[in-house]
Amino acid sequence: QVQLVESGGGLVQTGGSLGLSCVASGRIFSINYMGWYRQAPGKQRELVARITNGGSTNYADSVKGRFTISRDNAKNTVYLQMNSLKPEDTAVYYCNADYGLNAHFQSWGRGTQVTVSS
């Protein structure tokens, strides 16, 4: 299994910046890609950004140009730098890992709250 622990988040004003971190442990070698999802009250969980082992990234249209996902393989850590934050970015942000050698499994962190005040 893979365990994920997030840190960061908090309260920021519109236009501000925040950074999130997620440390993975366990069967690190079997991780295929990692990403960040978010869930706002009353809404479904949605993909924010994802990064492969090779460093390829993809982003939700709503965050392109504002958020940056990166990873430090030596530290088993993935980051999400969020700039130019908007009130609609307010949500619980979850770290996610897709892992497995012959099948795909999902691991989730407990989530961290990001609140952007207007």
ROSE-4610 file (N, C-alpha, C; in Angstrom, 1 decimal, always signed):
// ROSE-4610
residu = [Q/Q/Q/V/V/V/Q/Q/Q/L/L/L/V/V/V/E/E/E/S/S/S/G/G/G/G/G/G/G/G/G/L/L/L/V/V/V/Q/Q/Q/T/T/T/G/G/G/G/G/G/S/S/S/L/L/L/G/G/G/L/L/L/S/S/S/C/C/C/V/V/V/A/A/A/S/S/S/G/G/G/R/R/R/I/I/I/F/F/F/S/S/S/I/I/I/N/N/N/Y/Y/Y/M/M/M/G/G/G/W/W/W/Y/Y/Y/R/R/R/Q/Q/Q/A/A/A/P/P/P/G/G/G/K/K/K/Q/Q/Q/R/R/R/E/E/E/L/L/L/V/V/V/A/A/A/R/R/R/I/I/I/T/T/T/N/N/N/G/G/G/G/G/G/S/S/S/T/T/T/N/N/N/Y/Y/Y/A/A/A/D/D/D/S/S/S/V/V/V/K/K/K/G/G/G/R/R/R/F/F/F/T/T/T/I/I/I/S/S/S/R/R/R/D/D/D/N/N/N/A/A/A/K/K/K/N/N/N/T/T/T/V/V/V/Y/Y/Y/L/L/L/Q/Q/Q/M/M/M/N/N/N/S/S/S/L/L/L/K/K/K/P/P/P/E/E/E/D/D/D/T/T/T/A/A/A/V/V/V/Y/Y/Y/Y/Y/Y/C/C/C/N/N/N/A/A/A/D/D/D/Y/Y/Y/G/G/G/L/L/L/N/N/N/A/A/A/H/H/H/F/F/F/Q/Q/Q/S/S/S/W/W/W/G/G/G/R/R/R/G/G/G/T/T/T/Q/Q/Q/V/V/V/T/T/T/V/V/V/S/S/S/S/S/S]
num = [1/1/1/2/2/2/3/3/3/4/4/4/5/5/5/6/6/6/7/7/7/8/8/8/9/9/9/10/10/10/11/11/11/12/12/12/13/13/13/14/14/14/15/15/15/16/16/16/17/17/17/18/18/18/19/19/19/20/20/20/21/21/21/22/22/22/23/23/23/24/24/24/25/25/25/26/26/26/27/27/27/28/28/28/29/29/29/30/30/30/31/31/31/32/32/32/33/33/33/34/34/34/35/35/35/36/36/36/37/37/37/38/38/38/39/39/39/40/40/40/41/41/41/42/42/42/43/43/43/44/44/44/45/45/45/46/46/46/47/47/47/48/48/48/49/49/49/50/50/50/51/51/51/52/52/52/53/53/53/54/54/54/55/55/55/56/56/56/57/57/57/58/58/58/59/59/59/60/60/60/61/61/61/62/62/62/63/63/63/64/64/64/65/65/65/66/66/66/67/67/67/68/68/68/69/69/69/70/70/70/71/71/71/72/72/72/73/73/73/74/74/74/75/75/75/76/76/76/77/77/77/78/78/78/79/79/79/80/80/80/81/81/81/82/82/82/83/83/83/84/84/84/85/85/85/86/86/86/87/87/87/88/88/88/89/89/89/90/90/90/91/91/91/92/92/92/93/93/93/94/94/94/95/95/95/96/96/96/97/97/97/98/98/98/99/99/99/100/100/100/101/101/101/102/102/102/103/103/103/104/104/104/105/105/105/106/106/106/107/107/107/108/108/108/109/109/109/110/110/110/111/111/111/112/112/112/113/113/113/114/114/114/115/115/115/116/116/116/117/117/117/118/118/118]
x = [+0.8/+0.0/+0.9/+0.2/+0.9/+0.1/+0.9/+0.3/+0.7/-0.3/+0.0/-0.4/+0.5/+0.3/+0.4/-0.6/-0.6/-0.2/+0.3/+0.6/+0.4/+0.3/+0.1/-1.4/-1.8/-3.2/-3.4/-4.6/-4.9/-5.8/-5.7/-6.6/-5.7/-6.2/-5.5/-6.5/-6.1/-6.9/-6.9/-7.9/-7.9/-6.6/-6.0/-4.8/-3.6/-3.7/-2.6/-2.1/-1.1/-0.5/-0.4/-0.5/-0.3/+0.4/+1.1/+1.7/+1.3/+1.1/+0.7/+1.9/+2.0/+3.0/+2.3/+2.8/+2.3/+3.5/+3.7/+4.7/+4.2/+4.7/+4.3/+5.2/+4.6/+5.4/+4.8/+5.5/+5.0/+5.6/+4.8/+5.3/+5.5/+6.5/+6.8/+7.2/+7.8/+8.3/+7.2/+6.0/+4.9/+4.0/+4.4/+3.5/+3.7/+2.6/+2.6/+2.5/+1.6/+1.6/+0.9/+1.1/+0.5/-0.2/-1.1/-1.9/-2.6/-3.3/-4.1/-5.5/-6.4/-7.8/-8.4/-9.6/-10.2/-11.7/-12.3/-13.8/-14.3/-15.1/-15.8/-17.1/-17.7/-19.0/-20.1/-20.7/-21.8/-21.4/-20.1/-19.6/-18.9/-18.7/-17.9/-16.4/-15.7/-14.3/-13.8/-12.8/-12.3/-10.8/-10.3/-8.8/-8.4/-7.3/-6.7/-5.4/-4.5/-3.3/-2.7/-2.0/-1.4/+0.0/+0.9/+2.2/+2.7/+3.3/+3.7/+5.1/+5.6/+7.0/+8.0/+7.6/+8.5/+8.5/+7.6/+7.4/+6.4/+5.7/+4.6/+3.5/+2.9/+1.8/+0.6/-0.5/-1.7/-2.5/-3.3/-4.0/-5.5/-6.3/-7.7/-7.6/-8.5/-8.5/-8.6/-9.4/-9.6/-8.4/-7.3/-6.1/-4.9/-5.0/-3.9/-3.3/-2.0/-1.4/-1.3/-2.0/-2.0/-1.4/-1.6/-1.1/+0.0/+1.0/+2.1/+2.3/+2.3/+2.5/+4.0/+4.6/+6.0/+6.3/+7.4/+7.7/+9.2/+9.5/+10.9/+11.0/+11.5/+11.5/+12.4/+13.4/+14.3/+13.6/+12.7/+11.9/+10.5/+10.2/+8.9/+7.8/+8.0/+7.1/+6.6/+5.3/+4.7/+4.2/+4.3/+4.0/+2.9/+2.2/+1.2/+1.4/+1.9/+2.1/+0.9/+0.1/-1.1/-0.9/-1.0/-0.9/-2.1/-2.3/-3.5/-4.7/-4.8/-6.0/-7.2/-8.3/-9.6/-10.6/-11.6/-12.6/-13.1/-13.2/-13.7/-12.7/-11.5/-10.5/-10.7/-11.6/-11.8/-12.3/-11.7/-12.1/-11.1/-11.5/-10.5/-9.7/-8.4/-7.5/-6.9/-7.0/-6.6/-5.4/-4.4/-3.3/-3.8/-3.4/-3.8/-2.6/-2.5/-1.5/-2.1/-1.7/-2.1/-0.9/-1.1/+0.0/-0.4/+0.6/+0.3/+1.1/+1.6/+2.4/+1.6/+0.6/-0.2/-1.7/-2.0/-3.3/-3.2/-4.2/-4.2/-5.0/-4.3/-5.0/-4.9/-5.8/-5.8/-5.5/-4.7/-4.5/-4.8/-5.4/-5.8/-5.2/-4.9/-4.6/-5.8/-5.7/-6.9/-7.5/-6.7/-7.2/-6.7/-6.6/-6.2/-7.1/-7.6/-8.5/-7.7/-8.2/-7.8/-9.0/-8.8/-9.9/-9.4/-10.1/-9.7/-10.8/-10.4/-11.4/-11.5/-12.7/-12.8/-12.7]
y = [-1.2/+0.0/+1.2/+2.4/+3.7/+4.6/+5.2/+6.2/+7.6/+8.5/+9.9/+10.8/+11.8/+12.8/+14.2/+15.0/+16.3/+17.3/+18.5/+19.6/+20.9/+22.0/+23.2/+23.6/+24.5/+25.0/+26.1/+26.5/+27.5/+28.6/+29.8/+30.9/+31.9/+32.4/+33.4/+34.3/+35.6/+36.5/+36.3/+36.7/+36.7/+37.3/+36.5/+37.0/+36.4/+35.8/+35.3/+34.0/+33.5/+32.2/+31.2/+30.0/+28.9/+27.8/+27.0/+25.8/+24.6/+23.5/+22.2/+21.2/+20.3/+19.2/+17.9/+16.9/+15.5/+14.5/+13.9/+12.9/+11.5/+10.7/+9.3/+8.4/+7.3/+6.2/+4.9/+3.8/+2.5/+2.0/+1.5/+0.9/+2.0/+2.8/+3.9/+3.5/+2.4/+1.9/+1.6/+1.4/+1.0/+2.2/+3.4/+4.6/+4.9/+5.1/+5.4/+6.9/+7.5/+9.0/+9.5/+10.8/+11.4/+12.7/+13.1/+14.3/+14.9/+16.0/+16.7/+16.8/+16.5/+16.7/+17.7/+18.2/+19.1/+18.9/+19.2/+19.0/+20.2/+21.0/+22.1/+21.6/+22.3/+21.9/+21.8/+20.6/+20.4/+20.0/+19.9/+19.5/+18.2/+17.7/+16.4/+16.7/+15.7/+15.8/+15.9/+16.8/+17.0/+17.0/+16.6/+16.7/+18.1/+18.4/+19.7/+19.6/+18.7/+18.5/+17.2/+16.7/+15.3/+15.3/+14.5/+14.4/+13.0/+12.6/+11.2/+11.0/+9.8/+9.5/+10.2/+10.4/+11.0/+12.6/+13.1/+14.5/+15.2/+14.4/+15.0/+15.4/+16.5/+17.1/+17.4/+17.4/+17.9/+18.6/+19.6/+20.5/+20.7/+20.9/+21.3/+22.7/+22.9/+24.2/+25.4/+25.2/+26.3/+26.7/+25.9/+26.3/+26.5/+26.3/+26.4/+27.8/+27.9/+29.2/+29.8/+29.2/+29.7/+28.7/+27.4/+26.3/+25.6/+25.1/+24.3/+23.1/+21.9/+20.7/+20.3/+19.8/+19.3/+18.1/+17.4/+16.3/+16.3/+15.8/+15.5/+14.0/+13.3/+11.8/+11.4/+12.1/+11.8/+11.9/+12.8/+13.0/+12.4/+11.7/+11.0/+12.1/+13.2/+14.3/+15.0/+15.3/+16.1/+17.4/+18.4/+19.8/+20.4/+21.3/+22.1/+23.5/+24.3/+25.8/+26.5/+27.2/+27.8/+29.3/+30.0/+31.4/+32.1/+33.3/+34.1/+33.4/+33.0/+32.3/+33.1/+32.3/+32.9/+32.3/+33.0/+32.3/+31.0/+30.8/+29.5/+28.4/+28.7/+27.7/+27.1/+27.7/+27.2/+25.8/+24.9/+23.5/+22.7/+21.5/+20.5/+19.9/+20.0/+19.5/+18.1/+17.1/+15.8/+15.4/+14.8/+14.2/+12.8/+12.4/+11.1/+10.4/+9.1/+8.3/+7.1/+6.9/+5.7/+4.8/+3.6/+2.7/+1.3/+0.5/-0.9/-1.3/-2.6/-3.1/-3.8/-4.6/-5.3/-4.8/-4.0/-3.4/-2.0/-1.2/+0.1/+0.3/+0.8/+1.1/+2.6/+3.1/+4.5/+4.7/+5.6/+6.0/+7.5/+7.8/+9.2/+9.7/+11.0/+11.6/+12.0/+12.5/+12.9/+14.3/+15.0/+16.3/+17.5/+18.6/+19.8/+21.0/+21.8/+22.9/+24.1/+24.6/+25.8/+26.8/+27.9/+28.9/+30.2/+30.7/+32.0/+33.0/+34.0/+35.0/+36.1/+36.7/+37.7/+39.1]
z = [+0.0/+0.0/+0.0/-0.3/-0.3/+0.7/+1.5/+2.5/+2.1/+2.2/+1.8/+2.9/+3.2/+4.2/+3.6/+3.7/+3.1/+4.2/+3.8/+4.6/+3.8/+4.5/+3.8/+3.9/+3.0/+3.0/+4.1/+4.2/+5.2/+4.5/+5.1/+4.7/+4.0/+2.8/+2.1/+1.4/+1.1/+0.4/-1.1/-1.8/-3.2/-3.8/-4.7/-5.4/-4.7/-3.5/-2.8/-3.3/-2.5/-2.9/-1.7/-2.0/-1.0/-1.6/-0.8/-1.3/-0.5/-1.2/-0.5/-0.8/+0.2/+0.1/+0.4/-0.2/+0.1/+0.1/+1.2/+1.3/+1.2/+0.4/+0.2/+0.9/+1.4/+2.0/+1.7/+2.0/+1.7/+0.4/-0.5/-1.7/-2.8/-2.5/-3.3/-4.8/-4.9/-6.2/-7.1/-6.6/-7.4/-7.8/-7.5/-7.8/-9.3/-10.0/-11.4/-11.6/-10.9/-11.0/-9.7/-9.4/-8.2/-8.7/-7.9/-8.2/-7.1/-7.3/-6.4/-6.9/-6.0/-6.3/-5.3/-5.6/-4.6/-4.6/-3.5/-3.4/-2.6/-3.2/-2.6/-2.0/-1.0/-0.4/-1.5/-1.5/-2.4/-3.8/-4.0/-5.4/-5.4/-6.5/-6.7/-6.6/-6.2/-6.2/-7.6/-7.9/-9.2/-9.3/-10.4/-10.6/-10.7/-10.0/-10.1/-11.0/-10.7/-11.4/-11.1/-12.1/-12.0/-12.6/-12.1/-12.6/-12.6/-13.7/-13.9/-13.3/-13.3/-12.8/-13.7/-15.0/-15.9/-15.9/-15.1/-15.0/-15.9/-16.6/-17.5/-16.6/-16.9/-16.1/-16.9/-16.2/-16.8/-15.7/-16.1/-15.2/-15.6/-14.6/-14.9/-15.6/-16.5/-17.2/-16.3/-15.2/-14.3/-13.5/-13.5/-12.8/-13.6/-14.9/-15.8/-15.8/-15.7/-15.6/-14.2/-13.3/-11.9/-10.9/-11.2/-10.3/-11.0/-10.1/-10.7/-9.8/-10.4/-9.7/-10.0/-9.0/-9.1/-8.1/-8.3/-7.4/-7.2/-6.0/-5.6/-5.3/-6.3/-6.1/-4.9/-4.7/-3.6/-2.3/-2.2/-0.9/-1.0/-2.0/-2.2/-1.9/-2.5/-2.2/-3.5/-3.5/-4.6/-4.0/-4.8/-4.4/-5.3/-4.7/-5.5/-5.1/-6.0/-5.8/-6.4/-5.6/-6.1/-6.0/-7.1/-7.2/-7.7/-7.5/-8.0/-7.6/-6.4/-5.9/-5.9/-6.2/-6.3/-5.3/-4.9/-4.0/-4.4/-5.7/-6.2/-6.1/-5.7/-5.4/-4.0/-3.2/-1.9/-1.9/-1.2/-1.2/-0.3/+0.0/+0.6/-0.5/-0.4/-1.4/-0.9/-1.8/-1.5/-2.4/-1.8/-2.5/-2.9/-4.1/-4.7/-5.3/-5.2/-5.8/-6.5/-7.8/-8.5/-8.5/-7.9/-7.8/-8.1/-8.3/-8.7/-9.9/-9.9/-11.0/-12.1/-11.7/-12.7/-12.6/-11.6/-11.5/-10.9/-11.1/-10.6/-9.3/-8.3/-7.0/-6.7/-5.9/-5.6/-4.1/-3.7/-2.3/-2.2/-1.1/-0.8/+0.5/+0.5/+1.8/+2.5/+3.7/+4.5/+4.0/+3.3/+2.8/+3.7/+3.0/+3.7/+3.2/+4.1/+3.7/+3.1/+2.0/+1.4/+1.3/+1.9/+1.9/+1.4/+0.3/-0.3/+0.0/+0.7/+1.1/+0.0/-0.2/-1.2/-0.6]
